[in-house]
Structure formats: C-alpha cells, structure tokens
Amino acid sequence: MCEYFRNKNIVLYNDNCLNRKLFNQEFIDLIVTSPPYNVGIEYNSNDDTITYGDYLEFSRQWLENCYEWSNDQARLCLNIPLDKNKGGSNSVGADLTKIAQLCGWKYKSTIIWNEGNISRRTAWGSWKSASAPVVIAPVELIVVLYKGSWKKTKGSLKSDISRDEFMAWTNGVWTFNGESKKRIGHPAPFPKELPYRCIKMFSYEGDIVFDPFAGSGTTLLVAEKINRVGIGVELDSSYCELAKNRITKENGQLLNL
Ligand SMILES: C[S@@+](CC[C@H](N)C(=O)[O-])C[C@H]1O[C@@H](n2cnc3c(N)ncnc32)[C@H](O)[C@@H]1O
C-alpha cells in the first residue's frame, strides 16, 4: 500500500481501489465519491473508454471492496450519471444502483443534482423530428446506500447540520453549479458543495469519510474542514500531488510524518 501523504486528519494513498488487500479492516463511516463515468475523459492513469460490460465489472469490484472496508451502519453517497447517451444509451444510474445492492449495499434514496449545465445541448438526435430524437437530462445522481442498518447509533452522535440546511437538503433535488476543470487542474472534479452536504447530512463529527477515487482531494479537503477524518485512494500520482497541494493551501500546513 502506497501512502502518498498524511496529516492529523487526512491520509491519501496513491493506489488502486480495486486492490482488496489495500485495507484489512472495517473502518469507513461514510463514503462520498464520484467514480470515473467511462465517458471518454482523458485521465492520466485510467482508460475511460472501456466497454460497458467491463465498466460494470469494474464498478462491481470497487463497490464490493468498499463494502468490505465499511463499518456496520456506514453510508455510501455515490455520485454517478443518470444515464449515458454517447456510443449507445445506457442506464448507468439504475445499473450501478443494482450492482451496489448485489454487493450488499442497501438502498436508501436518490438525490438529483441539478447542475444547471445546459452547454451539453448539442446532440438533438433528429432535429424537430420523431425519427430519433435524443432527450438529455442535465442532472447527475447521488445515490444514497448503507451497510447493515440505516439508524446511526455509533460514533460521536454529534451532528453539526443547521435547521435551515437540514430542511433544504432533505428535499432531494439539489441545485448548485459544477466545478471548473481549469480552476482545479483536474479533468473531472466535483464542487465542494457536494461532499459538504453529504458529510453534514450523513455523518457525525469525528467520523471517517472515505473517497476511493479521491482525484483532486475535494472530499478529503471538506471532511477535514468540518472535523471529520478523510481517507482517500487515488490511482494517479500527479492527482495525488494536486490533492496534497490543494489541501495544504486551503486547510493549512501539512505535517509530513
Ligand atoms: C471523477 S474523478 C474524481 C474527482 C474527485 N471527486 C474530485 O473532486 O477531484 C475519478 C478519479 O478516479 C481516479 N481513478 C480511476 N481509476 C481508479 C482506481 N482504480 N483506483 C483509484 N483511483 C482511480 C482517476 O484518476 C480520477 O482522479
């Protein structure tokens, strides 16, 4: 296992989350993650153009590993596309939700993330014709699953969510903008708002928050900021370096132990 950096509240591993032997204990309280979507994004270290069958098998492997590494009562917030229309239509959201359940995860609910992204509207299929029109919903999903029981009786039992946040976020349509790739320097970062809401809603202070696809470190960065412990795995060493620099800059000096 290749530890890239650590401070008091964060550990990032430069490794492959498909490797079951990465961890040999149950330690996760909450997972907030966005896996590769297999939509042809140019990542440094993984091919994002594999067949849909291979993609489903890849999804099964990491969802199963995460289940094994999770504590009883752990939650999983899975940010995935609703569907995919490039290179054939696939019901990604439905398929990954089913695979997660086959791995043992229990289904709780689905949050619709309305990114307000209308720039993708270029593929109409057949223009103004019933011949082969294409409907695209400019939203993503955050599928909420859990291990064991939904009721959370372990941990500090300290919640830090305000009344207004709770009332707003329990409405399962969330509207906030996506993050700029350019600004962050990563091909597919999510905005801090996404882990911020998930962590505050679904974990207690002091809980261990895990991201198996840490990328630029957004989940870890936010977890530390709001008094959780962040553990991440990222395959690509340059994204690990990016995450380290981002966390150092935004959260203060790292103690390189
Ligand atoms: C959608 S991005 C995650 C972005 C992250 N949420 C952020 O805000 O920066 C997916 C990440 O998974 C990484 N990745 C792909 N395959 C992986 C694997 N098998 N194990 C660990 N990381 C992997 C990619 O390098 C990429 O950084």
The ligand as an SDF file (V2000), in Angstrom:
LIG
                    3D

 27 29  0  0  0  0  0  0  0  0999 V2000
  -14.3900   11.5830  -11.3420 C   0  0  0  0  0  0  0  0  0  0  0  0
  -12.7440   11.6460  -10.7910 S   0  0  0  0  0  0  0  0  0  0  0  0
  -12.9290   12.0710   -9.0880 C   0  0  0  0  0  0  0  0  0  0  0  0
  -12.7850   13.5400   -8.8620 C   0  0  0  0  0  0  0  0  0  0  0  0
  -12.9000   13.9920   -7.4040 C   0  0  0  0  0  0  0  0  0  0  0  0
  -14.2370   13.7900   -6.8850 N   0  0  0  0  0  0  0  0  0  0  0  0
  -12.5360   15.4540   -7.2920 C   0  0  0  0  0  0  0  0  0  0  0  0
  -13.3490   16.2590   -6.8180 O   0  0  0  0  0  0  0  0  0  0  0  0
  -11.4190   15.8080   -7.7160 O   0  0  0  0  0  0  0  0  0  0  0  0
  -12.2440    9.9850  -10.7410 C   0  0  0  0  0  0  0  0  0  0  0  0
  -10.8240    9.7610  -10.2410 C   0  0  0  0  0  0  0  0  0  0  0  0
  -10.6300    8.3450  -10.0750 O   0  0  0  0  0  0  0  0  0  0  0  0
   -9.2660    8.0480  -10.3530 C   0  0  0  0  0  0  0  0  0  0  0  0
   -9.2100    6.5940  -10.5870 N   0  0  0  0  0  0  0  0  0  0  0  0
   -9.5530    5.9130  -11.7050 C   0  0  0  0  0  0  0  0  0  0  0  0
   -9.4340    4.5860  -11.5220 N   0  0  0  0  0  0  0  0  0  0  0  0
   -9.0280    4.4140  -10.2380 C   0  0  0  0  0  0  0  0  0  0  0  0
   -8.7550    3.2700   -9.4360 C   0  0  0  0  0  0  0  0  0  0  0  0
   -8.8970    2.0300   -9.9310 N   0  0  0  0  0  0  0  0  0  0  0  0
   -8.3660    3.4540   -8.1480 N   0  0  0  0  0  0  0  0  0  0  0  0
   -8.2350    4.7130   -7.6360 C   0  0  0  0  0  0  0  0  0  0  0  0
   -8.4670    5.8400   -8.3530 N   0  0  0  0  0  0  0  0  0  0  0  0
   -8.8670    5.6920   -9.6380 C   0  0  0  0  0  0  0  0  0  0  0  0
   -8.9350    8.9440  -11.5340 C   0  0  0  0  0  0  0  0  0  0  0  0
   -7.5350    9.1400  -11.6610 O   0  0  0  0  0  0  0  0  0  0  0  0
   -9.7060   10.2220  -11.1680 C   0  0  0  0  0  0  0  0  0  0  0  0
   -8.8640   11.1290  -10.4790 O   0  0  0  0  0  0  0  0  0  0  0  0
  1  2  1  0
  2  3  1  0
  2 10  1  0
  3  4  1  0
  4  5  1  0
  5  6  1  0
  5  7  1  0
  7  8  2  0
  7  9  1  0
 10 11  1  0
 11 12  1  0
 11 26  1  0
 12 13  1  0
 13 14  1  0
 13 24  1  0
 14 15  1  0
 14 23  1  0
 15 16  2  0
 16 17  1  0
 17 18  1  0
 17 23  2  0
 18 19  1  0
 18 20  2  0
 20 21  1  0
 21 22  2  0
 22 23  1  0
 24 25  1  0
 24 26  1  0
 26 27  1  0
M  CHG  2   2   1   9  -1
M  END
$$$$
